[in-house]
Amino acid sequence: MTIDGIQKQIAELSERRSGLWRRLAEGHDGEIARELKALDAELARLYDAQRATRARMRFGDRSEIVARARMEERLERAA
């Protein structure tokens, strides 16, 4: 998934969440509360995906970074 796609989903879900909070402010509704909880979990997942995607774009694939770090570590021990 691209950063733009993730940001679009975050914006859509955030807008939906705002509407649900307004409805919930009018009076407690268990269904709305459950939906808000699910939206919060989905937003957290999307923010994690966004951070991971940005890190991958900036620094490269995680497995390549780990491989480079291990190689550097072996070279340091050998020196």
NORGIPE-V683959 format. One record per backbone hydrogen bond with DSSP energy under -0.5 kcal/mol. NH is the residue of the N-H (numbers start at 1). CO is the residue of the C=O. E is the energy in kcal/mol with one decimal. If there is no record, write none. Layout:
nh->NH co->CO e->E
nh->NH co->CO e->E
This chain:
nh->6 co->2 e->-2.4
nh->7 co->3 e->-3.0
nh->8 co->4 e->-2.2
nh->9 co->5 e->-2.1
nh->10 co->6 e->-2.6
nh->11 co->7 e->-2.5
nh->12 co->8 e->-2.4
nh->13 co->9 e->-2.7
nh->14 co->10 e->-2.5
nh->15 co->11 e->-2.2
nh->16 co->12 e->-2.2
nh->17 co->13 e->-2.7
nh->18 co->14 e->-2.3
nh->19 co->15 e->-1.9
nh->20 co->16 e->-2.1
nh->21 co->17 e->-2.4
nh->22 co->18 e->-2.0
nh->23 co->19 e->-2.2
nh->24 co->20 e->-2.7
nh->25 co->21 e->-2.0
nh->26 co->22 e->-0.8
nh->26 co->23 e->-0.6
nh->27 co->23 e->-0.6
nh->27 co->24 e->-0.9
nh->33 co->29 e->-2.4
nh->34 co->30 e->-2.3
nh->35 co->31 e->-2.3
nh->36 co->32 e->-2.6
nh->37 co->33 e->-2.0
nh->38 co->34 e->-2.2
nh->39 co->35 e->-2.6
nh->40 co->36 e->-2.7
nh->41 co->37 e->-1.9
nh->42 co->38 e->-2.3
nh->43 co->39 e->-2.9
nh->44 co->40 e->-2.3
nh->45 co->41 e->-2.1
nh->46 co->42 e->-2.4
nh->47 co->43 e->-2.7
nh->48 co->44 e->-2.1
nh->49 co->45 e->-2.3
nh->50 co->46 e->-2.6
nh->51 co->47 e->-2.5
nh->52 co->48 e->-2.5
nh->53 co->49 e->-2.5
nh->54 co->50 e->-2.6
nh->55 co->51 e->-2.4
nh->56 co->52 e->-2.5
nh->57 co->53 e->-2.4
nh->58 co->54 e->-2.2
nh->59 co->55 e->-3.4
nh->60 co->55 e->-0.6
nh->60 co->56 e->-1.7
nh->65 co->61 e->-2.0
nh->66 co->62 e->-2.6
nh->67 co->63 e->-2.1
nh->68 co->64 e->-2.4
nh->69 co->65 e->-2.5
nh->70 co->66 e->-2.5
nh->71 co->67 e->-2.1
nh->72 co->68 e->-2.7
nh->73 co->69 e->-2.3
nh->74 co->70 e->-2.4
nh->75 co->71 e->-2.3
nh->76 co->72 e->-2.3
nh->77 co->73 e->-2.2
nh->78 co->74 e->-2.0
nh->79 co->75 e->-1.4
